[in-house]
Structures are given as structure tokens and as C-alpha cells.
Amino acid sequence: MRLNEIVFTDAKPVEGYGPGFFRIGGQVVHGPVTAGPDGTKTWGGYEDVEALLGFAGQVDVLFLGTGAEIGHIPDALRDALEEVGIGVETMASPAACRTYNVLLSEGRRIALALIPV
């Protein structure tokens, strides 16, 4: 029997990050970024709720990286995401990158939103 890896999304792993940037799937993105089933895109930060709501129906969990340290996200953002069925896990951006990569490799329905370190 031959088994082939099947990929159902355009999601790419996080390969690196540094002050003000992320490298995801070979692409360097400066500033806040999202990564998920539709690929990698720049993000407007916590006020850009619509970009994150676009993951509704595609993902079960959004890992939200708050920068170098863990921080709180606005209650309105969390409420809006949970209302459309997206669970939110908030953590420091480095931890969010690592967690996203592990679960992405398992084929989970996840997305990532990151504030730079």
C-alpha cells in the first residue's frame, strides 16, 4: 500500500521570527500577520476583527500571539470570534508559532494571528 500526504489548505508553517517580522512558508512579512487555510496575509491588529472572522467555518481554534509577552486581547474580539465558533488561545507570539506548527503538522483545523515580538 502506498500512502501519500494530502494537504487540504494553503497553510504554511512559521519558519522564523524576529523584531517586527515573521517568516512563514518562505515569505517574510513585516508587522502583524495571519496564517491559516487561505495562506499568509498581513493583519491590522486587534481592531481588524473582520480578517479573523473570515476563518469561521474553516478552523476550530485561532492561536493569537500577543507579542514578546503574553497579554490580554480585547473582550469584544474574543466574544466576536467565539460567537462564530472559533475558539481563541492567547499566548506570547513565540509560543503561538510553535504550537501552530505542531498542530499544523497533525492536519488540525487551526489558524494563527500574530503581533510581532
SETIDREN-764566 format. One record per atom (N, C-alpha, C): chain; residue in three letters; atom name; x, y, z. Coordinates in steps of 0.05 Angstrom, whole numbers. Layout:
BEGIN
<chain = A | res = ala | atom = CA | x = X | y = Y | z = Z>
...
***
This chain:
BEGIN
<chain = A | res = met | atom = N | x = 17 | y = -23 | z = 0>
<chain = A | res = met | atom = CA | x = 0 | y = 0 | z = 0>
<chain = A | res = met | atom = C | x = 18 | y = 25 | z = 0>
<chain = A | res = arg | atom = N | x = 11 | y = 44 | z = -16>
<chain = A | res = arg | atom = CA | x = 26 | y = 69 | z = -17>
<chain = A | res = arg | atom = C | x = 9 | y = 91 | z = -5>
<chain = A | res = leu | atom = N | x = 21 | y = 106 | z = 14>
<chain = A | res = leu | atom = CA | x = 7 | y = 128 | z = 27>
<chain = A | res = leu | atom = C | x = 19 | y = 154 | z = 17>
<chain = A | res = asn | atom = N | x = 3 | y = 172 | z = 10>
<chain = A | res = asn | atom = CA | x = 12 | y = 199 | z = 1>
<chain = A | res = asn | atom = C | x = 1 | y = 220 | z = 20>
<chain = A | res = glu | atom = N | x = 18 | y = 240 | z = 25>
<chain = A | res = glu | atom = CA | x = 9 | y = 262 | z = 42>
<chain = A | res = glu | atom = C | x = -10 | y = 279 | z = 26>
<chain = A | res = ile | atom = N | x = -33 | y = 285 | z = 38>
<chain = A | res = ile | atom = CA | x = -53 | y = 302 | z = 25>
<chain = A | res = ile | atom = C | x = -56 | y = 328 | z = 41>
<chain = A | res = val | atom = N | x = -54 | y = 350 | z = 27>
<chain = A | res = val | atom = CA | x = -57 | y = 376 | z = 40>
<chain = A | res = val | atom = C | x = -82 | y = 389 | z = 30>
<chain = A | res = phe | atom = N | x = -100 | y = 397 | z = 49>
<chain = A | res = phe | atom = CA | x = -125 | y = 409 | z = 41>
<chain = A | res = phe | atom = C | x = -126 | y = 439 | z = 43>
<chain = A | res = thr | atom = N | x = -104 | y = 452 | z = 51>
<chain = A | res = thr | atom = CA | x = -104 | y = 481 | z = 55>
<chain = A | res = thr | atom = C | x = -78 | y = 492 | z = 43>
<chain = A | res = asp | atom = N | x = -77 | y = 519 | z = 43>
<chain = A | res = asp | atom = CA | x = -53 | y = 533 | z = 35>
<chain = A | res = asp | atom = C | x = -37 | y = 542 | z = 59>
<chain = A | res = ala | atom = N | x = -43 | y = 531 | z = 83>
<chain = A | res = ala | atom = CA | x = -29 | y = 539 | z = 107>
<chain = A | res = ala | atom = C | x = 0 | y = 530 | z = 106>
<chain = A | res = lys | atom = N | x = 18 | y = 548 | z = 114>
<chain = A | res = lys | atom = CA | x = 47 | y = 542 | z = 115>
<chain = A | res = lys | atom = C | x = 57 | y = 545 | z = 143>
<chain = A | res = pro | atom = N | x = 78 | y = 531 | z = 150>
<chain = A | res = pro | atom = CA | x = 89 | y = 533 | z = 177>
<chain = A | res = pro | atom = C | x = 105 | y = 559 | z = 181>
<chain = A | res = val | atom = N | x = 108 | y = 567 | z = 206>
<chain = A | res = val | atom = CA | x = 124 | y = 590 | z = 213>
<chain = A | res = val | atom = C | x = 153 | y = 580 | z = 214>
<chain = A | res = glu | atom = N | x = 171 | y = 593 | z = 199>
<chain = A | res = glu | atom = CA | x = 199 | y = 584 | z = 198>
<chain = A | res = glu | atom = C | x = 217 | y = 601 | z = 215>
<chain = A | res = gly | atom = N | x = 208 | y = 625 | z = 222>
<chain = A | res = gly | atom = CA | x = 224 | y = 642 | z = 239>
<chain = A | res = gly | atom = C | x = 210 | y = 668 | z = 245>
<chain = A | res = tyr | atom = N | x = 222 | y = 684 | z = 264>
<chain = A | res = tyr | atom = CA | x = 211 | y = 710 | z = 271>
<chain = A | res = tyr | atom = C | x = 233 | y = 726 | z = 283>
<chain = A | res = gly | atom = N | x = 229 | y = 752 | z = 284>
<chain = A | res = gly | atom = CA | x = 248 | y = 770 | z = 296>
<chain = A | res = gly | atom = C | x = 235 | y = 796 | z = 302>
<chain = A | res = pro | atom = N | x = 250 | y = 816 | z = 309>
<chain = A | res = pro | atom = CA | x = 238 | y = 842 | z = 315>
<chain = A | res = pro | atom = C | x = 223 | y = 853 | z = 291>
<chain = A | res = gly | atom = N | x = 197 | y = 853 | z = 293>
<chain = A | res = gly | atom = CA | x = 179 | y = 865 | z = 273>
<chain = A | res = gly | atom = C | x = 172 | y = 848 | z = 249>
<chain = A | res = phe | atom = N | x = 181 | y = 823 | z = 248>
<chain = A | res = phe | atom = CA | x = 175 | y = 806 | z = 224>
<chain = A | res = phe | atom = C | x = 171 | y = 777 | z = 231>
<chain = A | res = phe | atom = N | x = 159 | y = 763 | z = 212>
<chain = A | res = phe | atom = CA | x = 155 | y = 734 | z = 213>
<chain = A | res = phe | atom = C | x = 162 | y = 723 | z = 186>
<chain = A | res = arg | atom = N | x = 174 | y = 698 | z = 185>
<chain = A | res = arg | atom = CA | x = 179 | y = 684 | z = 160>
<chain = A | res = arg | atom = C | x = 161 | y = 659 | z = 160>
<chain = A | res = ile | atom = N | x = 142 | y = 659 | z = 142>
<chain = A | res = ile | atom = CA | x = 122 | y = 638 | z = 141>
<chain = A | res = ile | atom = C | x = 122 | y = 627 | z = 113>
<chain = A | res = gly | atom = N | x = 127 | y = 601 | z = 110>
<chain = A | res = gly | atom = CA | x = 128 | y = 588 | z = 84>
<chain = A | res = gly | atom = C | x = 146 | y = 601 | z = 65>
<chain = A | res = gly | atom = N | x = 169 | y = 611 | z = 74>
<chain = A | res = gly | atom = CA | x = 189 | y = 624 | z = 57>
<chain = A | res = gly | atom = C | x = 184 | y = 653 | z = 51>
<chain = A | res = gln | atom = N | x = 162 | y = 664 | z = 61>
<chain = A | res = gln | atom = CA | x = 154 | y = 692 | z = 56>
<chain = A | res = gln | atom = C | x = 159 | y = 708 | z = 81>
<chain = A | res = val | atom = N | x = 173 | y = 731 | z = 79>
<chain = A | res = val | atom = CA | x = 177 | y = 748 | z = 102>
<chain = A | res = val | atom = C | x = 155 | y = 769 | z = 102>
<chain = A | res = val | atom = N | x = 142 | y = 771 | z = 125>
<chain = A | res = val | atom = CA | x = 120 | y = 791 | z = 129>
<chain = A | res = val | atom = C | x = 128 | y = 809 | z = 152>
<chain = A | res = his | atom = N | x = 127 | y = 835 | z = 148>
<chain = A | res = his | atom = CA | x = 132 | y = 854 | z = 169>
<chain = A | res = his | atom = C | x = 106 | y = 863 | z = 182>
<chain = A | res = gly | atom = N | x = 106 | y = 864 | z = 208>
<chain = A | res = gly | atom = CA | x = 82 | y = 873 | z = 222>
<chain = A | res = gly | atom = C | x = 65 | y = 849 | z = 229>
<chain = A | res = pro | atom = N | x = 40 | y = 855 | z = 239>
<chain = A | res = pro | atom = CA | x = 21 | y = 834 | z = 246>
<chain = A | res = pro | atom = C | x = 14 | y = 818 | z = 222>
<chain = A | res = val | atom = N | x = 8 | y = 792 | z = 227>
<chain = A | res = val | atom = CA | x = 3 | y = 773 | z = 205>
<chain = A | res = val | atom = C | x = -17 | y = 752 | z = 214>
<chain = A | res = thr | atom = N | x = -31 | y = 741 | z = 194>
<chain = A | res = thr | atom = CA | x = -48 | y = 717 | z = 199>
<chain = A | res = thr | atom = C | x = -38 | y = 695 | z = 181>
<chain = A | res = ala | atom = N | x = -42 | y = 671 | z = 190>
<chain = A | res = ala | atom = CA | x = -35 | y = 647 | z = 174>
<chain = A | res = ala | atom = C | x = -57 | y = 627 | z = 179>
<chain = A | res = gly | atom = N | x = -65 | y = 614 | z = 157>
<chain = A | res = gly | atom = CA | x = -86 | y = 594 | z = 160>
<chain = A | res = gly | atom = C | x = -92 | y = 581 | z = 134>
<chain = A | res = pro | atom = N | x = -116 | y = 570 | z = 132>
<chain = A | res = pro | atom = CA | x = -124 | y = 554 | z = 108>
<chain = A | res = pro | atom = C | x = -121 | y = 570 | z = 82>
<chain = A | res = asp | atom = N | x = -125 | y = 596 | z = 83>
<chain = A | res = asp | atom = CA | x = -123 | y = 613 | z = 58>
<chain = A | res = asp | atom = C | x = -96 | y = 624 | z = 54>
<chain = A | res = gly | atom = N | x = -76 | y = 616 | z = 69>
<chain = A | res = gly | atom = CA | x = -49 | y = 626 | z = 66>
<chain = A | res = gly | atom = C | x = -41 | y = 647 | z = 86>
<chain = A | res = thr | atom = N | x = -20 | y = 662 | z = 80>
<chain = A | res = thr | atom = CA | x = -9 | y = 682 | z = 98>
<chain = A | res = thr | atom = C | x = -17 | y = 710 | z = 88>
<chain = A | res = lys | atom = N | x = -26 | y = 727 | z = 107>
<chain = A | res = lys | atom = CA | x = -35 | y = 754 | z = 100>
<chain = A | res = lys | atom = C | x = -27 | y = 773 | z = 121>
<chain = A | res = thr | atom = N | x = -23 | y = 798 | z = 114>
<chain = A | res = thr | atom = CA | x = -18 | y = 819 | z = 134>
<chain = A | res = thr | atom = C | x = -44 | y = 823 | z = 149>
<chain = A | res = trp | atom = N | x = -42 | y = 833 | z = 173>
<chain = A | res = trp | atom = CA | x = -65 | y = 836 | z = 191>
<chain = A | res = trp | atom = C | x = -63 | y = 863 | z = 204>
<chain = A | res = gly | atom = N | x = -86 | y = 875 | z = 208>
<chain = A | res = gly | atom = CA | x = -87 | y = 902 | z = 220>
<chain = A | res = gly | atom = C | x = -87 | y = 903 | z = 250>
<chain = A | res = gly | atom = N | x = -82 | y = 881 | z = 263>
<chain = A | res = gly | atom = CA | x = -81 | y = 880 | z = 292>
<chain = A | res = gly | atom = C | x = -109 | y = 876 | z = 304>
<chain = A | res = tyr | atom = N | x = -111 | y = 880 | z = 330>
<chain = A | res = tyr | atom = CA | x = -135 | y = 874 | z = 345>
<chain = A | res = tyr | atom = C | x = -160 | y = 887 | z = 333>
<chain = A | res = glu | atom = N | x = -157 | y = 910 | z = 321>
<chain = A | res = glu | atom = CA | x = -180 | y = 924 | z = 310>
<chain = A | res = glu | atom = C | x = -190 | y = 911 | z = 284>
<chain = A | res = asp | atom = N | x = -174 | y = 895 | z = 271>
<chain = A | res = asp | atom = CA | x = -181 | y = 882 | z = 246>
<chain = A | res = asp | atom = C | x = -196 | y = 856 | z = 251>
<chain = A | res = val | atom = N | x = -219 | y = 858 | z = 262>
<chain = A | res = val | atom = CA | x = -235 | y = 834 | z = 270>
<chain = A | res = val | atom = C | x = -244 | y = 819 | z = 246>
<chain = A | res = glu | atom = N | x = -252 | y = 833 | z = 224>
<chain = A | res = glu | atom = CA | x = -262 | y = 820 | z = 200>
<chain = A | res = glu | atom = C | x = -243 | y = 800 | z = 188>
<chain = A | res = ala | atom = N | x = -217 | y = 806 | z = 189>
<chain = A | res = ala | atom = CA | x = -197 | y = 787 | z = 178>
<chain = A | res = ala | atom = C | x = -198 | y = 760 | z = 193>
<chain = A | res = leu | atom = N | x = -203 | y = 762 | z = 219>
<chain = A | res = leu | atom = CA | x = -203 | y = 737 | z = 235>
<chain = A | res = leu | atom = C | x = -230 | y = 723 | z = 233>
<chain = A | res = leu | atom = N | x = -252 | y = 738 | z = 230>
<chain = A | res = leu | atom = CA | x = -278 | y = 726 | z = 227>
<chain = A | res = leu | atom = C | x = -280 | y = 711 | z = 201>
<chain = A | res = gly | atom = N | x = -262 | y = 717 | z = 182>
<chain = A | res = gly | atom = CA | x = -261 | y = 702 | z = 157>
<chain = A | res = gly | atom = C | x = -253 | y = 673 | z = 160>
<chain = A | res = phe | atom = N | x = -242 | y = 666 | z = 183>
<chain = A | res = phe | atom = CA | x = -235 | y = 638 | z = 188>
<chain = A | res = phe | atom = C | x = -259 | y = 621 | z = 197>
<chain = A | res = ala | atom = N | x = -282 | y = 634 | z = 201>
<chain = A | res = ala | atom = CA | x = -306 | y = 619 | z = 211>
<chain = A | res = ala | atom = C | x = -313 | y = 597 | z = 191>
<chain = A | res = gly | atom = N | x = -318 | y = 574 | z = 202>
<chain = A | res = gly | atom = CA | x = -325 | y = 550 | z = 187>
<chain = A | res = gly | atom = C | x = -300 | y = 535 | z = 175>
<chain = A | res = gln | atom = N | x = -277 | y = 548 | z = 177>
<chain = A | res = gln | atom = CA | x = -253 | y = 535 | z = 166>
<chain = A | res = gln | atom = C | x = -234 | y = 525 | z = 188>
<chain = A | res = val | atom = N | x = -236 | y = 537 | z = 212>
<chain = A | res = val | atom = CA | x = -218 | y = 529 | z = 234>
<chain = A | res = val | atom = C | x = -234 | y = 526 | z = 259>
<chain = A | res = asp | atom = N | x = -223 | y = 510 | z = 277>
<chain = A | res = asp | atom = CA | x = -235 | y = 506 | z = 304>
<chain = A | res = asp | atom = C | x = -222 | y = 525 | z = 324>
<chain = A | res = val | atom = N | x = -196 | y = 530 | z = 321>
<chain = A | res = val | atom = CA | x = -181 | y = 545 | z = 341>
<chain = A | res = val | atom = C | x = -163 | y = 565 | z = 327>
<chain = A | res = leu | atom = N | x = -162 | y = 589 | z = 338>
<chain = A | res = leu | atom = CA | x = -144 | y = 610 | z = 329>
<chain = A | res = leu | atom = C | x = -123 | y = 614 | z = 351>
<chain = A | res = phe | atom = N | x = -98 | y = 611 | z = 345>
<chain = A | res = phe | atom = CA | x = -76 | y = 618 | z = 363>
<chain = A | res = phe | atom = C | x = -69 | y = 647 | z = 359>
<chain = A | res = leu | atom = N | x = -72 | y = 663 | z = 380>
<chain = A | res = leu | atom = CA | x = -68 | y = 692 | z = 378>
<chain = A | res = leu | atom = C | x = -43 | y = 699 | z = 394>
<chain = A | res = gly | atom = N | x = -21 | y = 706 | z = 380>
<chain = A | res = gly | atom = CA | x = 4 | y = 714 | z = 392>
<chain = A | res = gly | atom = C | x = 4 | y = 743 | z = 398>
<chain = A | res = thr | atom = N | x = 9 | y = 750 | z = 424>
<chain = A | res = thr | atom = CA | x = 6 | y = 778 | z = 433>
<chain = A | res = thr | atom = C | x = 33 | y = 793 | z = 434>
<chain = A | res = gly | atom = N | x = 53 | y = 782 | z = 421>
<chain = A | res = gly | atom = CA | x = 79 | y = 795 | z = 421>
<chain = A | res = gly | atom = C | x = 99 | y = 780 | z = 438>
<chain = A | res = ala | atom = N | x = 119 | y = 794 | z = 448>
<chain = A | res = ala | atom = CA | x = 140 | y = 780 | z = 463>
<chain = A | res = ala | atom = C | x = 130 | y = 768 | z = 489>
<chain = A | res = glu | atom = N | x = 110 | y = 780 | z = 501>
<chain = A | res = glu | atom = CA | x = 99 | y = 771 | z = 526>
<chain = A | res = glu | atom = C | x = 69 | y = 765 | z = 522>
<chain = A | res = ile | atom = N | x = 59 | y = 747 | z = 539>
<chain = A | res = ile | atom = CA | x = 30 | y = 741 | z = 538>
<chain = A | res = ile | atom = C | x = 15 | y = 766 | z = 547>
<chain = A | res = gly | atom = N | x = -7 | y = 772 | z = 534>
<chain = A | res = gly | atom = CA | x = -23 | y = 795 | z = 541>
<chain = A | res = gly | atom = C | x = -53 | y = 788 | z = 537>
<chain = A | res = his | atom = N | x = -69 | y = 806 | z = 545>
<chain = A | res = his | atom = CA | x = -98 | y = 803 | z = 543>
<chain = A | res = his | atom = C | x = -107 | y = 815 | z = 516>
<chain = A | res = ile | atom = N | x = -127 | y = 802 | z = 504>
<chain = A | res = ile | atom = CA | x = -138 | y = 813 | z = 479>
<chain = A | res = ile | atom = C | x = -165 | y = 827 | z = 487>
<chain = A | res = pro | atom = N | x = -174 | y = 845 | z = 471>
<chain = A | res = pro | atom = CA | x = -200 | y = 858 | z = 478>
<chain = A | res = pro | atom = C | x = -223 | y = 838 | z = 480>
<chain = A | res = asp | atom = N | x = -239 | y = 842 | z = 500>
<chain = A | res = asp | atom = CA | x = -262 | y = 824 | z = 504>
<chain = A | res = asp | atom = C | x = -280 | y = 823 | z = 480>
<chain = A | res = ala | atom = N | x = -283 | y = 845 | z = 466>
<chain = A | res = ala | atom = CA | x = -301 | y = 846 | z = 443>
<chain = A | res = ala | atom = C | x = -290 | y = 828 | z = 421>
<chain = A | res = leu | atom = N | x = -264 | y = 827 | z = 418>
<chain = A | res = leu | atom = CA | x = -251 | y = 810 | z = 397>
<chain = A | res = leu | atom = C | x = -256 | y = 780 | z = 404>
<chain = A | res = arg | atom = N | x = -251 | y = 773 | z = 429>
<chain = A | res = arg | atom = CA | x = -255 | y = 745 | z = 437>
<chain = A | res = arg | atom = C | x = -285 | y = 737 | z = 434>
<chain = A | res = asp | atom = N | x = -303 | y = 755 | z = 442>
<chain = A | res = asp | atom = CA | x = -331 | y = 749 | z = 440>
<chain = A | res = asp | atom = C | x = -340 | y = 746 | z = 411>
<chain = A | res = ala | atom = N | x = -330 | y = 763 | z = 393>
<chain = A | res = ala | atom = CA | x = -338 | y = 761 | z = 365>
<chain = A | res = ala | atom = C | x = -328 | y = 735 | z = 353>
<chain = A | res = leu | atom = N | x = -304 | y = 726 | z = 360>
<chain = A | res = leu | atom = CA | x = -293 | y = 701 | z = 349>
<chain = A | res = leu | atom = C | x = -309 | y = 677 | z = 360>
<chain = A | res = glu | atom = N | x = -313 | y = 677 | z = 386>
<chain = A | res = glu | atom = CA | x = -328 | y = 654 | z = 398>
<chain = A | res = glu | atom = C | x = -356 | y = 653 | z = 388>
<chain = A | res = glu | atom = N | x = -368 | y = 676 | z = 382>
<chain = A | res = glu | atom = CA | x = -396 | y = 676 | z = 371>
<chain = A | res = glu | atom = C | x = -398 | y = 662 | z = 345>
<chain = A | res = val | atom = N | x = -377 | y = 662 | z = 328>
<chain = A | res = val | atom = CA | x = -378 | y = 648 | z = 302>
<chain = A | res = val | atom = C | x = -365 | y = 620 | z = 304>
<chain = A | res = gly | atom = N | x = -360 | y = 611 | z = 328>
<chain = A | res = gly | atom = CA | x = -350 | y = 584 | z = 332>
<chain = A | res = gly | atom = C | x = -320 | y = 580 | z = 330>
<chain = A | res = ile | atom = N | x = -305 | y = 602 | z = 334>
<chain = A | res = ile | atom = CA | x = -276 | y = 600 | z = 333>
<chain = A | res = ile | atom = C | x = -266 | y = 602 | z = 362>
<chain = A | res = gly | atom = N | x = -253 | y = 581 | z = 372>
<chain = A | res = gly | atom = CA | x = -240 | y = 582 | z = 398>
<chain = A | res = gly | atom = C | x = -215 | y = 598 | z = 396>
<chain = A | res = val | atom = N | x = -208 | y = 613 | z = 417>
<chain = A | res = val | atom = CA | x = -185 | y = 630 | z = 418>
<chain = A | res = val | atom = C | x = -166 | y = 622 | z = 440>
<chain = A | res = glu | atom = N | x = -141 | y = 617 | z = 432>
<chain = A | res = glu | atom = CA | x = -120 | y = 611 | z = 452>
<chain = A | res = glu | atom = C | x = -99 | y = 634 | z = 450>
<chain = A | res = thr | atom = N | x = -97 | y = 649 | z = 471>
<chain = A | res = thr | atom = CA | x = -79 | y = 672 | z = 472>
<chain = A | res = thr | atom = C | x = -53 | y = 664 | z = 486>
<chain = A | res = met | atom = N | x = -31 | y = 672 | z = 473>
<chain = A | res = met | atom = CA | x = -4 | y = 666 | z = 485>
<chain = A | res = met | atom = C | x = 16 | y = 685 | z = 472>
<chain = A | res = ala | atom = N | x = 40 | y = 685 | z = 482>
<chain = A | res = ala | atom = CA | x = 62 | y = 701 | z = 470>
<chain = A | res = ala | atom = C | x = 66 | y = 691 | z = 442>
<chain = A | res = ser | atom = N | x = 74 | y = 708 | z = 424>
<chain = A | res = ser | atom = CA | x = 78 | y = 701 | z = 396>
<chain = A | res = ser | atom = C | x = 97 | y = 677 | z = 391>
<chain = A | res = pro | atom = N | x = 120 | y = 676 | z = 405>
<chain = A | res = pro | atom = CA | x = 137 | y = 653 | z = 401>
<chain = A | res = pro | atom = C | x = 123 | y = 626 | z = 407>
<chain = A | res = ala | atom = N | x = 108 | y = 625 | z = 429>
<chain = A | res = ala | atom = CA | x = 94 | y = 601 | z = 437>
<chain = A | res = ala | atom = C | x = 72 | y = 595 | z = 417>
<chain = A | res = ala | atom = N | x = 58 | y = 616 | z = 407>
<chain = A | res = ala | atom = CA | x = 37 | y = 612 | z = 387>
<chain = A | res = ala | atom = C | x = 48 | y = 600 | z = 361>
<chain = A | res = cys | atom = N | x = 72 | y = 609 | z = 353>
<chain = A | res = cys | atom = CA | x = 85 | y = 598 | z = 329>
<chain = A | res = cys | atom = C | x = 91 | y = 569 | z = 332>
<chain = A | res = arg | atom = N | x = 103 | y = 562 | z = 355>
<chain = A | res = arg | atom = CA | x = 110 | y = 534 | z = 360>
<chain = A | res = arg | atom = C | x = 85 | y = 516 | z = 361>
<chain = A | res = thr | atom = N | x = 65 | y = 525 | z = 375>
<chain = A | res = thr | atom = CA | x = 40 | y = 509 | z = 378>
<chain = A | res = thr | atom = C | x = 27 | y = 505 | z = 351>
<chain = A | res = tyr | atom = N | x = 25 | y = 527 | z = 336>
<chain = A | res = tyr | atom = CA | x = 13 | y = 526 | z = 309>
<chain = A | res = tyr | atom = C | x = 28 | y = 506 | z = 291>
<chain = A | res = asn | atom = N | x = 54 | y = 507 | z = 291>
<chain = A | res = asn | atom = CA | x = 69 | y = 488 | z = 274>
<chain = A | res = asn | atom = C | x = 64 | y = 459 | z = 281>
<chain = A | res = val | atom = N | x = 63 | y = 453 | z = 307>
<chain = A | res = val | atom = CA | x = 58 | y = 425 | z = 315>
<chain = A | res = val | atom = C | x = 31 | y = 416 | z = 306>
<chain = A | res = leu | atom = N | x = 10 | y = 432 | z = 312>
<chain = A | res = leu | atom = CA | x = -17 | y = 424 | z = 305>
<chain = A | res = leu | atom = C | x = -22 | y = 425 | z = 274>
<chain = A | res = leu | atom = N | x = -8 | y = 443 | z = 261>
<chain = A | res = leu | atom = CA | x = -10 | y = 443 | z = 231>
<chain = A | res = leu | atom = C | x = 1 | y = 417 | z = 220>
<chain = A | res = ser | atom = N | x = 23 | y = 407 | z = 231>
<chain = A | res = ser | atom = CA | x = 35 | y = 382 | z = 221>
<chain = A | res = ser | atom = C | x = 17 | y = 359 | z = 226>
<chain = A | res = glu | atom = N | x = -2 | y = 361 | z = 245>
<chain = A | res = glu | atom = CA | x = -21 | y = 340 | z = 251>
<chain = A | res = glu | atom = C | x = -46 | y = 343 | z = 234>
<chain = A | res = gly | atom = N | x = -48 | y = 363 | z = 217>
<chain = A | res = gly | atom = CA | x = -71 | y = 367 | z = 200>
<chain = A | res = gly | atom = C | x = -95 | y = 379 | z = 214>
<chain = A | res = arg | atom = N | x = -91 | y = 393 | z = 236>
<chain = A | res = arg | atom = CA | x = -113 | y = 404 | z = 251>
<chain = A | res = arg | atom = C | x = -125 | y = 429 | z = 237>
<chain = A | res = arg | atom = N | x = -149 | y = 435 | z = 244>
<chain = A | res = arg | atom = CA | x = -163 | y = 459 | z = 233>
<chain = A | res = arg | atom = C | x = -157 | y = 483 | z = 250>
<chain = A | res = ile | atom = N | x = -134 | y = 496 | z = 244>
<chain = A | res = ile | atom = CA | x = -125 | y = 518 | z = 260>
<chain = A | res = ile | atom = C | x = -117 | y = 542 | z = 244>
<chain = A | res = ala | atom = N | x = -114 | y = 565 | z = 257>
<chain = A | res = ala | atom = CA | x = -104 | y = 590 | z = 245>
<chain = A | res = ala | atom = C | x = -88 | y = 604 | z = 265>
<chain = A | res = leu | atom = N | x = -74 | y = 624 | z = 255>
<chain = A | res = leu | atom = CA | x = -54 | y = 639 | z = 272>
<chain = A | res = leu | atom = C | x = -57 | y = 669 | z = 266>
<chain = A | res = ala | atom = N | x = -57 | y = 685 | z = 287>
<chain = A | res = ala | atom = CA | x = -55 | y = 714 | z = 285>
<chain = A | res = ala | atom = C | x = -33 | y = 723 | z = 303>
<chain = A | res = leu | atom = N | x = -15 | y = 739 | z = 293>
<chain = A | res = leu | atom = CA | x = 9 | y = 746 | z = 308>
<chain = A | res = leu | atom = C | x = 15 | y = 776 | z = 309>
<chain = A | res = ile | atom = N | x = 22 | y = 785 | z = 333>
<chain = A | res = ile | atom = CA | x = 33 | y = 812 | z = 336>
<chain = A | res = ile | atom = C | x = 64 | y = 807 | z = 338>
<chain = A | res = pro | atom = N | x = 80 | y = 823 | z = 324>
<chain = A | res = pro | atom = CA | x = 109 | y = 818 | z = 325>
<chain = A | res = pro | atom = C | x = 122 | y = 821 | z = 353>
<chain = A | res = val | atom = N | x = 144 | y = 807 | z = 356>
<chain = A | res = val | atom = CA | x = 159 | y = 809 | z = 381>
<chain = A | res = val | atom = C | x = 176 | y = 834 | z = 381>
***
